[in-house]
């Protein structure tokens, strides 16, 4: 009999493949998460939108499908403990925490039988989380879209630096869209990958076609890191609006008021369109099934070739 195809992240999540969908506010709900989970990855339900009742309804809807999934709890953006209590009581098995210290969340989540991974942008944060008892890490490099650490560290460097210090499972996030990026991440210690921009632009994503096409049309220099001297620091697509923010160096208080018009109405100037540098690697809209099956096939083609190089001790 062949050995089971599993690793620590697969054991923690119940997914078929170690490919996780990032928890984008308003976007990462049942429509997208279920498509990812059906395709063998792990869909994540967001709570960063702050719409507590709607997010709770999405968690209930996703749970009813019987698919593996997780929930993200962005600590800094939660108004109270209502979402934490709901998740602990709802039968969720896997949670990622982010945007703040997970220390106070770990005990109640783990008491509810939930596996907890925390998103980290630096080695220092990773070490603190491991000391606090986290089960795993989502290692977020500066290439990724959305909310960022203003002191950017690339995914490749961050993975190696953290793996040299800890032995918990790592999920690589930032700059990954295919089997090549996945193989590179695994080569330096990751056991899974997380993708946001790639899934934002997939066929089942609820965002407007204008947003998807903006991602498909973008190149390697099509994003900016904005608001590095204040908070929140973000990476977003270049546009007239983000050019003004880049020039000013700070974001006005109403910057995100129009974010849903970007997502669902296709008004690409209503707010910064959050996206990572991986836009340069995305050339068309694909279904979640196409993305995941293609990644897995490419990953094994690459790792097979590298394995053969190792066996022959040859670089050809």
C-alpha positions in Angstrom: 0.0 0.0 0.0 1.2 3.5 -0.7 1.7 6.0 2.1 -1.0 8.6 2.6 -0.3 11.9 0.8 -0.3 14.3 3.8 1.7 16.8 5.7 1.1 18.8 8.9 -1.0 21.5 7.2 -3.2 18.9 5.5 -3.6 17.1 8.8 -4.6 20.4 10.4 -7.0 21.5 7.7 -8.5 18.4 6.2 -8.0 19.7 2.7 -6.8 17.5 -0.2 -4.1 19.9 -1.3 -2.0 22.4 0.7 -3.4 25.4 -1.1 -5.3 28.0 1.0 -7.4 30.9 -0.1 -6.6 34.2 1.7 -9.3 35.9 3.8 -10.0 39.1 1.7 -12.7 41.3 3.3 -16.2 41.0 1.7 -14.7 38.7 -1.0 -13.8 35.6 1.0 -17.3 34.3 1.6 -19.1 31.1 0.7 -19.2 31.7 -3.0 -15.4 31.8 -3.4 -14.5 29.6 -0.4 -16.7 26.7 -1.4 -15.3 26.8 -5.0 -11.7 26.5 -3.5 -12.6 23.8 -1.1 -14.5 21.8 -3.7 -11.4 22.0 -5.9 -9.3 20.4 -3.1 -7.9 23.6 -1.5 -9.0 25.3 1.7 -11.5 28.1 1.5 -11.4 30.7 4.3 -14.3 32.9 5.4 -13.4 36.5 6.2 -14.5 38.6 9.2 -12.4 41.7 8.5 -15.3 43.4 6.9 -16.7 43.9 10.4 -20.2 42.7 9.3 -20.5 40.4 12.2 -24.0 39.0 11.5 -23.3 38.5 7.8 -20.0 36.8 8.4 -21.6 34.5 11.0 -24.3 33.6 8.4 -21.5 32.8 5.9 -19.8 30.5 8.4 -23.0 28.7 9.0 -23.7 28.4 5.3 -20.2 27.1 4.6 -20.4 24.6 7.5 -23.6 23.2 6.1 -21.9 22.2 2.8 -19.7 19.7 4.6 -16.5 20.9 3.0 -13.2 21.6 4.8 -12.8 25.3 5.5 -11.4 27.8 8.0 -12.2 31.3 9.4 -9.9 34.3 9.7 -10.0 36.5 12.9 -8.3 39.8 12.3 -7.7 40.8 15.9 -7.3 44.5 15.5 -10.5 44.8 13.4 -12.9 42.9 15.7 -15.2 45.2 17.6 -15.8 42.8 20.5 -15.6 39.1 21.3 -18.8 38.1 19.5 -17.1 36.6 16.5 -14.6 34.8 18.7 -17.4 33.3 20.8 -19.4 32.3 17.7 -16.4 30.6 16.1 -15.6 28.7 19.2 -19.2 27.4 19.4 -19.8 26.8 15.7 -17.7 23.6 15.1 -15.0 25.4 13.1 -11.8 23.3 13.1 -9.3 25.7 11.6 -8.7 29.4 12.3 -6.1 31.9 11.1 -5.5 35.0 13.2 -3.9 38.2 12.0 -3.5 41.9 12.6 -2.4 41.9 16.2 -1.2 39.6 19.0 -3.0 36.2 19.1 -2.0 35.6 22.7 -5.5 36.2 24.2 -7.2 34.2 21.4 -5.2 31.0 21.6 -6.6 29.6 24.8 -10.3 29.9 24.0 -9.8 28.7 20.4 -7.7 25.7 21.4 -10.1 24.9 24.2 -12.8 24.6 21.5 -10.6 22.1 19.7 -9.6 24.6 17.0 -6.2 24.6 15.3 -4.7 28.1 15.1 -2.3 29.6 12.7 -1.2 33.2 12.9 -0.1 35.5 10.0 3.4 37.0 10.5 5.5 39.5 8.5 8.7 39.2 10.5 10.9 36.7 12.3 10.4 38.5 15.6 6.6 38.2 15.4 6.9 34.5 14.4 9.0 33.7 17.5 6.5 35.5 19.8 3.6 33.5 18.3 5.4 30.2 18.7 6.2 31.0 22.3 2.5 31.9 22.8 1.5 28.4 21.7 0.4 28.9 18.1 0.0 25.7 16.0 1.4 27.1 12.8 2.3 30.3 10.9 1.1 32.0 7.7 4.4 33.7 6.6 3.4 36.8 4.7 6.1 38.3 2.5 6.0 41.9 1.3 5.0 40.9 -2.2 1.5 40.2 -1.1 -1.5 42.5 -1.5 -3.6 44.2 1.1 -2.4 45.2 4.6 1.3 45.0 4.9 4.2 45.6 7.4 5.9 48.8 6.2 9.3 47.1 6.7 9.0 44.8 3.7 10.7 41.3 3.8 10.3 39.1 0.8 8.5 35.8 1.1 11.6 33.8 0.1 13.8 35.4 2.7 11.2 35.4 5.4 10.5 31.7 5.0 14.1 30.7 5.3 14.7 33.0 8.3 11.8 31.7 10.2 12.4 28.0 9.4 15.9 28.4 10.7 14.4 29.3 14.1 11.2 27.3 14.5 9.8 23.9 13.5 6.0 24.7 13.3 4.2 24.3 10.0 4.5 27.3 7.7 2.1 28.5 5.0 3.8 30.7 2.4 1.9 33.8 1.3 2.9 36.5 -1.1 3.9 36.3 -4.7 2.6 32.8 -5.4 0.1 31.9 -8.1 1.2 28.5 -9.5 3.2 25.3 -9.1 6.5 27.0 -9.6 5.9 29.4 -6.7 4.6 26.5 -4.6 7.7 24.4 -5.3 10.0 27.2 -4.4 8.1 27.8 -1.1 8.3 24.1 -0.2 12.0 24.0 -1.1 12.7 26.5 1.8 10.4 24.9 4.4 6.8 25.7 3.7 4.2 23.0 3.9 1.4 24.9 2.1 0.8 28.1 0.2 -1.9 30.8 0.6 -3.1 32.9 -2.3 -5.2 36.1 -2.4 -4.7 37.9 -5.7 -4.9 34.7 -7.7 -8.2 33.7 -6.2 -9.6 37.3 -6.3 -9.2 37.0 -10.1 -10.7 33.5 -10.4 -14.0 32.8 -12.2 -15.9 32.1 -9.0 -14.7 35.3 -7.2 -17.6 37.7 -6.6 -15.6 40.8 -7.6 -16.5 42.8 -10.7 -15.0 41.9 -14.0 -13.2 45.3 -14.1 -11.2 44.2 -11.1 -10.4 40.8 -12.5 -9.2 42.3 -15.8 -7.1 45.0 -14.0 -5.3 42.1 -12.3 -4.9 40.2 -15.6 -3.6 43.3 -17.4 -1.1 44.3 -14.7 2.6 43.8 -14.9 5.5 43.4 -12.4 5.6 47.2 -11.5 1.8 47.7 -11.4 1.5 47.9 -7.6 2.5 50.3 -4.9 3.1 50.0 -1.2 1.2 53.0 0.3 1.1 54.8 3.6 4.4 53.4 4.9 4.8 56.1 7.5 1.3 55.6 9.0 -1.2 52.8 9.4 -2.5 50.8 7.7 0.2 50.2 5.2 -1.1 48.5 2.1 -0.1 47.2 -1.3 -2.6 48.1 -4.1 -2.8 48.4 -7.9 -1.5 51.6 -9.5 -4.4 54.0 -10.4 -5.0 57.7 -10.4 -6.3 57.5 -6.8 -3.3 55.5 -5.6 -0.9 57.7 -7.5 -2.2 60.7 -5.4 -1.7 58.7 -2.2 1.7 57.7 -3.3 2.6 61.3 -4.0 1.2 62.6 -0.7 2.8 59.8 1.3 -0.3 59.3 3.5 -3.8 58.1 3.0 -6.8 60.3 3.8 -9.2 59.0 6.5 -11.9 58.2 3.9 -9.7 56.1 1.7 -11.6 52.8 2.1 -15.1 54.1 2.1 -15.5 53.2 -1.5 -13.9 49.8 -1.3 -17.1 47.9 -2.1 -17.7 50.0 -5.2 -14.3 48.7 -6.4 -15.1 45.1 -5.6 -18.7 44.9 -6.8 -19.4 47.9 -9.0 -16.0 47.9 -10.9 -15.2 51.5 -10.1 -11.4 51.2 -10.0 -10.9 54.7 -8.7 -13.4 54.5 -5.8 -10.7 53.2 -3.4 -7.3 51.4 -3.6 -7.7 48.0 -5.3 -5.7 45.7 -3.0 -3.5 43.3 -5.0 0.0 41.8 -4.7 3.0 41.7 -7.1 1.8 38.4 -8.3 -0.5 40.3 -10.7 2.6 40.0 -13.0 2.1 36.2 -13.1 -1.6 36.1 -13.8 -2.5 36.2 -17.5 -6.2 35.1 -17.6 -9.2 34.4 -15.4 -9.4 30.7 -14.5 -11.8 28.6 -12.4 -10.7 27.5 -8.9 -10.5 24.0 -10.2 -8.2 25.0 -13.1 -6.0 27.0 -10.7 -5.6 24.3 -8.2 -5.3 21.3 -10.5 -2.8 23.1 -12.6 -0.7 24.1 -9.6 -0.6 20.6 -8.2 0.4 19.1 -11.6 3.1 21.7 -12.1 4.4 21.3 -8.5 4.9 17.6 -9.0 6.5 18.0 -12.4 9.0 20.4 -10.9 9.7 18.4 -7.7 10.1 15.2 -9.7 12.7 16.9 -11.9 14.5 18.2 -8.8 14.4 14.8 -7.2 16.0 13.3 -10.2 18.7 15.9 -10.1 19.3 15.0 -6.4 19.5 11.3 -7.1 21.9 11.8 -10.0 23.8 14.6 -8.2 23.7 16.5 -11.5 22.5 20.1 -12.3 21.2 19.0 -15.7 
